[in-house]
Amino acid sequence: MIVLFLSAMVAMIMLRTLHRDISRYNQIDAAEEAQEETGWKLVHGDVFRPPAHASLLSVCCGTGVQLLGMTGVTMVFALLGFLSPANRGGLLTALIFLYFFMGIFAGYFSSRLYHSMNGEAWRQNTAMTALLYPGVSFFIFFILNMIIWGEKSSGAVPFGTLFALAVLWFGISTPLVFVGAYFGFKKPPYEYPVRTNKIPRQVPEQPWYMQTMFSVLVGGILPFGAIFIELFFILTSMWLHQFYYIFGFLFLVFCILGITCAEISIVMCYFQLCSEDYQWWWRSFLTSGSSALYVFIYSAFYFSNKLEISKVSSGMLYFGYMFVVSCGFFLLTGTIGFYSCFLFTRKIYGSVKID
């Protein structure tokens, strides 16, 4: 309730501030007045300039959409009682299959965003979308499985299962990513409400509190604060073999997480544009995505305080899996923050009169 109340307050303040800004900008008639005006309207000719490493950003956003779809559908199924909490294998199987089949959305959103940023190497972009995060996760999982196999533990995944996962990855997920990318490139690129200048505007020197590192780290605190209590129960369920039943509460926390990621990214993006810094693309992704750093730090705190693990192999297993989970959380929350800012900038610049 506190998070929802604070989110409503932030939304009201932002709407009032933006309404005042837009009214003031649209009432300016004199050229001298327009030249003296400061704020986010001044950077209208550069705000939609494609960022550096546009392909990697589109790949991250496409993968984030894939993870968002997988997580949302799994939660809805669990909420409706289709997935039993006592059957961990069924829950994991549903996650894996949904991730592979959501590849079509990853390809679509990645390719359309890349197309909108004037990208031309669509084959490389689509291949990175299909291979980057699954490849890193599969490599870490394979190494950890080799460690377990070396310990001669019964918990090691058979090589037949690994081969089946590879077949699903290359036989289902990758073709679906390319199918989605085909339709994404056929769609027209996103329309921008203002034209981009040929010569980039110089970004003025920013105060210390608007530096990228500081604003990104501050922005990740609120999304983490919305979930850290629930994170304790999830880690307890994963590592202390307790059943997790409260999927309704988890779904509510997931919705609050989405709202918090969107609002903190929009607020930080607004402050950045008011400081005449138009390089918001990557920062909007990193602002909410940095909450994954706090998730990983909290997992280390949980490891040292709640788990009694002394073997090196068990510690490597824990931190390896938590690294994969944190990377997925980074992509998911970063995607929510980026698309929120993308819609926000298109909306506000479409609401003012640009000569």
C-alpha positions as CSV (number, residue, x, y, z in Angstrom):
1,M,0.0,0.0,0.0
2,I,2.9,2.4,0.8
3,V,4.5,1.7,-2.6
4,L,1.2,2.2,-4.4
5,F,0.5,5.4,-2.5
6,L,4.0,6.8,-3.3
7,S,3.6,5.8,-7.0
8,A,0.3,7.6,-7.2
9,M,1.9,10.7,-5.7
10,V,4.8,10.6,-8.1
11,A,2.5,10.2,-11.1
12,M,0.3,13.2,-10.0
13,I,3.3,15.4,-9.5
14,M,4.8,14.4,-12.9
15,L,1.5,15.0,-14.6
16,R,1.0,18.5,-13.1
17,T,4.6,19.4,-13.9
18,L,4.4,18.2,-17.5
19,H,1.0,19.9,-18.0
20,R,2.6,23.2,-16.8
21,D,5.7,22.7,-19.0
22,I,3.6,21.9,-22.1
23,S,1.3,24.9,-21.6
24,R,4.2,27.2,-21.1
25,Y,6.0,25.9,-24.2
26,N,2.9,26.2,-26.4
27,Q,2.2,29.8,-25.3
28,I,5.7,31.1,-26.3
29,D,5.3,33.2,-29.5
30,A,8.2,35.7,-29.5
31,A,11.5,34.4,-30.9
32,E,13.5,36.1,-28.2
33,E,11.4,34.3,-25.5
34,A,11.9,31.0,-27.3
35,Q,15.7,31.5,-27.4
36,E,15.8,32.2,-23.6
37,E,13.7,29.1,-22.8
38,T,15.4,26.3,-21.1
39,G,14.4,22.7,-20.4
40,W,13.6,19.6,-22.3
41,K,12.2,21.4,-25.3
42,L,15.6,22.7,-26.2
43,V,16.9,19.1,-27.1
44,H,14.0,18.2,-29.4
45,G,16.4,18.0,-32.3
46,D,18.6,15.3,-30.7
47,V,16.3,13.4,-28.3
48,F,15.6,10.7,-30.9
49,R,19.1,10.5,-32.2
50,P,20.0,6.7,-32.3
51,P,22.3,5.8,-29.3
52,A,25.7,4.1,-29.4
53,H,25.5,0.3,-29.6
54,A,21.9,0.4,-30.8
55,S,22.0,-3.2,-31.8
56,L,22.9,-4.4,-28.3
57,L,20.2,-2.2,-26.8
58,S,17.5,-3.7,-29.1
59,V,18.8,-7.2,-28.3
60,C,18.5,-6.5,-24.6
61,C,15.0,-5.1,-25.0
62,G,13.9,-8.0,-27.1
63,T,15.2,-10.5,-24.6
64,G,13.5,-8.5,-21.8
65,V,10.2,-8.8,-23.6
66,Q,10.7,-12.5,-23.9
67,L,11.4,-12.8,-20.2
68,L,8.5,-10.6,-19.3
69,G,6.1,-12.7,-21.3
70,M,7.5,-15.9,-19.8
71,T,7.2,-14.6,-16.2
72,G,3.8,-13.0,-16.6
73,V,2.2,-16.1,-18.2
74,T,3.7,-18.5,-15.7
75,M,2.4,-16.4,-12.8
76,V,-1.1,-16.3,-14.2
77,F,-1.1,-20.1,-14.7
78,A,0.2,-20.6,-11.1
79,L,-2.3,-18.0,-9.8
80,L,-5.2,-19.9,-11.5
81,G,-4.0,-23.2,-10.0
82,F,-2.7,-24.9,-13.2
83,L,0.8,-25.2,-11.7
84,S,1.2,-27.0,-8.3
85,P,3.7,-25.5,-5.9
86,A,4.6,-29.0,-4.8
87,N,5.6,-29.9,-8.3
88,R,8.9,-28.0,-8.8
89,G,9.6,-29.8,-12.0
90,G,6.3,-28.8,-13.6
91,L,7.0,-25.1,-12.8
92,L,10.5,-25.2,-14.2
93,T,9.3,-27.0,-17.3
94,A,6.6,-24.4,-17.9
95,L,9.2,-21.6,-17.5
96,I,11.6,-23.2,-20.0
97,F,8.9,-24.0,-22.7
98,L,7.3,-20.6,-22.3
99,Y,10.7,-18.9,-22.7
100,F,11.4,-20.8,-25.9
101,F,8.0,-20.1,-27.4
102,M,8.2,-16.4,-26.4
103,G,11.1,-16.1,-28.8
104,I,8.7,-14.8,-31.5
105,F,8.0,-11.7,-29.4
106,A,11.7,-11.2,-28.7
107,G,12.5,-11.2,-32.4
108,Y,9.6,-8.9,-33.2
109,F,10.3,-6.2,-30.6
110,S,14.1,-6.4,-31.1
111,S,13.9,-6.0,-34.9
112,R,11.3,-3.2,-34.9
113,L,13.3,-1.2,-32.3
114,Y,16.5,-1.8,-34.3
115,H,14.8,-0.8,-37.5
116,S,13.5,2.4,-35.8
117,M,17.1,3.3,-34.8
118,N,18.2,3.1,-38.5
119,G,19.8,-0.3,-38.1
120,E,20.6,-2.3,-41.2
121,A,22.4,-5.5,-40.1
122,W,19.2,-7.3,-39.2
123,R,20.6,-10.8,-39.5
124,Q,23.3,-10.1,-36.9
125,N,20.8,-8.4,-34.7
126,T,18.4,-11.3,-34.9
127,A,21.1,-13.9,-34.3
128,M,22.3,-12.0,-31.2
129,T,18.7,-11.9,-29.9
130,A,18.4,-15.6,-30.3
131,L,21.8,-16.6,-28.9
132,L,23.1,-14.0,-26.4
133,Y,21.3,-14.5,-23.1
134,P,20.4,-18.2,-23.7
135,G,24.0,-18.8,-24.7
136,V,25.4,-17.2,-21.6
137,S,22.9,-19.0,-19.4
138,F,23.5,-22.4,-21.1
139,F,27.3,-22.0,-20.8
140,I,27.1,-21.2,-17.1
141,F,24.6,-24.1,-16.5
142,F,26.8,-26.5,-18.4
143,I,29.9,-25.5,-16.4
144,L,28.0,-25.9,-13.1
145,N,26.6,-29.2,-14.2
146,M,30.2,-30.4,-14.9
147,I,31.2,-29.4,-11.4
148,I,28.3,-31.4,-10.0
149,W,29.1,-34.3,-12.2
150,G,32.7,-34.1,-11.0
151,E,31.4,-34.4,-7.4
152,K,29.6,-37.5,-8.5
153,S,26.3,-36.1,-7.2
154,S,22.9,-37.4,-8.1
155,G,21.7,-33.9,-8.8
156,A,23.7,-33.6,-12.0
157,V,21.5,-33.1,-15.1
158,P,22.0,-36.0,-17.6
159,F,23.6,-35.1,-20.9
160,G,20.5,-36.3,-22.7
161,T,18.5,-33.6,-21.0
162,L,21.2,-31.0,-22.0
163,F,20.9,-32.2,-25.6
164,A,17.1,-31.9,-25.5
165,L,17.5,-28.3,-24.2
166,A,19.9,-27.5,-27.0
167,V,17.4,-29.0,-29.6
168,L,14.6,-26.9,-28.2
169,W,16.9,-23.8,-28.2
170,F,18.0,-24.2,-31.8
171,G,15.0,-26.0,-33.2
172,I,12.2,-24.0,-31.7
173,S,13.4,-20.7,-30.0
174,T,15.8,-19.6,-32.7
175,P,13.5,-20.1,-35.7
176,L,10.7,-18.3,-33.8
177,V,13.0,-15.4,-33.1
178,F,13.7,-15.1,-36.9
179,V,10.0,-15.4,-37.7
180,G,9.3,-12.6,-35.2
181,A,12.2,-10.5,-36.6
182,Y,10.8,-10.9,-40.2
183,F,7.4,-9.5,-39.1
184,G,9.2,-6.8,-37.0
185,F,11.2,-5.5,-40.0
186,K,8.2,-5.6,-42.3
187,K,6.3,-3.3,-39.9
188,P,7.1,0.5,-40.4
189,P,9.5,1.9,-37.8
190,Y,8.2,3.8,-34.8
191,E,7.3,7.4,-35.8
192,Y,9.0,10.2,-34.0
193,P,7.1,13.5,-33.4
194,V,10.1,15.7,-34.1
195,R,12.9,15.6,-36.7
196,T,16.5,14.9,-35.7
197,N,19.2,17.5,-36.5
198,K,22.1,16.5,-38.6
199,I,24.7,18.0,-36.2
200,P,24.5,16.7,-32.6
201,R,24.0,19.3,-29.9
202,Q,26.7,19.6,-27.3
203,V,25.6,18.3,-23.9
204,P,26.4,20.8,-21.1
205,E,28.4,19.8,-18.1
206,Q,26.1,18.0,-15.7
207,P,26.0,18.4,-11.8
208,W,27.3,15.5,-9.8
209,Y,23.8,14.2,-8.9
210,M,23.0,13.9,-12.6
211,Q,26.1,11.8,-13.5
212,T,25.2,8.5,-15.1
213,M,26.7,6.2,-12.4
214,F,25.0,8.0,-9.5
215,S,21.6,8.4,-11.1
216,V,21.6,4.7,-12.3
217,L,22.5,3.4,-8.8
218,V,19.9,5.5,-7.1
219,G,17.3,4.5,-9.6
220,G,17.7,0.8,-8.9
221,I,17.0,1.2,-5.1
222,L,13.2,1.7,-5.4
223,P,12.4,-1.3,-7.6
224,F,14.5,-3.5,-5.3
225,G,12.8,-2.0,-2.3
226,A,9.5,-3.1,-3.7
227,I,10.4,-6.7,-3.9
228,F,13.2,-7.4,-1.4
229,I,10.8,-8.9,1.2
230,E,9.3,-11.2,-1.4
231,L,12.8,-12.0,-2.5
232,F,13.6,-13.5,0.9
233,F,10.7,-16.0,0.5
234,I,11.7,-16.9,-3.0
235,L,15.3,-17.6,-2.0
236,T,14.1,-19.6,0.9
237,S,11.9,-21.7,-1.4
238,M,14.7,-22.2,-3.9
239,W,17.5,-23.1,-1.5
240,L,16.0,-24.3,1.7
241,H,13.5,-26.7,0.1
242,Q,10.3,-25.0,1.3
243,F,7.2,-24.8,-0.8
244,Y,6.0,-21.5,-2.2
245,Y,2.2,-21.1,-2.2
246,I,1.4,-17.3,-2.2
247,F,1.4,-16.8,-6.0
248,G,-1.4,-14.2,-5.7
249,F,0.8,-12.0,-3.5
250,L,3.7,-12.6,-5.8
251,F,1.7,-11.5,-8.8
252,L,0.7,-8.3,-6.9
253,V,4.4,-7.6,-6.1
254,F,5.3,-8.2,-9.7
255,C,2.7,-5.6,-10.8
256,I,4.1,-3.1,-8.2
257,L,7.6,-3.8,-9.5
258,G,6.5,-2.9,-13.0
259,I,4.9,0.3,-11.9
260,T,7.9,1.3,-9.8
261,C,10.4,0.5,-12.7
262,A,8.3,2.6,-15.1
263,E,7.9,5.6,-12.8
264,I,11.5,5.8,-11.5
265,S,12.8,5.6,-15.1
266,I,10.4,8.3,-16.3
267,V,11.3,10.6,-13.4
268,M,15.0,10.2,-14.0
269,C,14.6,10.6,-17.7
270,Y,12.6,13.9,-17.2
271,F,15.3,15.3,-14.9
272,Q,18.0,14.3,-17.5
273,L,16.1,16.0,-20.4
274,C,15.6,19.1,-18.3
275,S,19.3,19.2,-17.8
276,E,19.6,19.3,-21.6
277,D,21.2,15.8,-21.7
278,Y,19.4,14.0,-24.5
279,Q,21.4,10.6,-24.2
280,W,18.5,8.9,-22.4
281,W,18.3,5.6,-24.3
282,W,20.8,3.5,-22.4
283,R,20.3,5.3,-19.1
284,S,16.6,4.6,-19.1
285,F,17.4,0.9,-19.5
286,L,20.1,0.9,-16.8
287,T,18.1,3.0,-14.2
288,S,15.6,0.4,-13.5
289,G,17.8,-2.5,-14.6
290,S,20.4,-1.6,-11.9
291,S,18.0,-3.2,-9.3
292,A,19.5,-6.5,-10.4
293,L,22.8,-5.4,-8.8
294,Y,21.0,-5.1,-5.5
295,V,19.3,-8.5,-6.0
296,F,22.7,-10.1,-6.5
297,I,24.2,-8.3,-3.4
298,Y,21.2,-9.4,-1.4
299,S,21.7,-13.0,-2.5
300,A,25.3,-12.8,-1.2
301,F,24.0,-11.5,2.1
302,Y,21.4,-14.3,2.2
303,F,24.2,-16.8,1.4
304,S,26.3,-15.6,4.3
305,N,23.5,-15.3,6.9
306,K,21.0,-18.0,6.1
307,L,22.8,-20.8,4.4
308,E,25.3,-23.1,6.0
309,I,27.4,-24.0,2.9
310,S,31.0,-24.7,3.3
311,K,31.9,-26.6,0.1
312,V,33.4,-24.6,-2.7
313,S,31.4,-26.4,-5.4
314,S,28.1,-25.7,-3.6
315,G,29.0,-22.0,-3.3
316,M,29.9,-21.9,-7.0
317,L,26.5,-23.5,-7.8
318,Y,24.7,-20.9,-5.7
319,F,26.4,-17.9,-7.1
320,G,26.3,-19.2,-10.7
321,Y,22.5,-19.7,-10.6
322,M,22.0,-16.4,-8.9
323,F,24.1,-14.6,-11.5
324,V,21.9,-16.1,-14.2
325,V,18.8,-15.0,-12.3
326,S,20.2,-11.5,-11.7
327,C,21.0,-11.1,-15.4
328,G,17.4,-12.1,-16.4
329,F,16.1,-9.7,-13.8
330,F,18.3,-6.9,-15.2
331,L,16.9,-7.5,-18.7
332,L,13.3,-7.7,-17.5
333,T,13.3,-4.5,-15.4
334,G,15.5,-2.6,-17.8
335,T,13.1,-3.3,-20.6
336,I,10.1,-2.0,-18.6
337,G,12.1,1.2,-17.8
338,F,13.2,1.7,-21.4
339,Y,9.8,1.2,-23.1
340,S,8.2,3.5,-20.4
341,C,10.7,6.3,-21.3
342,F,10.3,5.6,-25.0
343,L,6.5,6.1,-24.8
344,F,7.0,9.1,-22.4
345,T,9.4,11.0,-24.7
346,R,7.3,10.4,-27.8
347,K,4.2,11.6,-25.9
348,I,5.7,14.8,-24.4
349,Y,7.5,15.9,-27.6
350,G,4.3,15.2,-29.6
351,S,2.4,17.6,-27.3
352,V,4.4,20.7,-27.9
353,K,4.6,22.9,-31.0
354,I,8.0,22.6,-32.6
355,D,9.0,25.1,-35.3
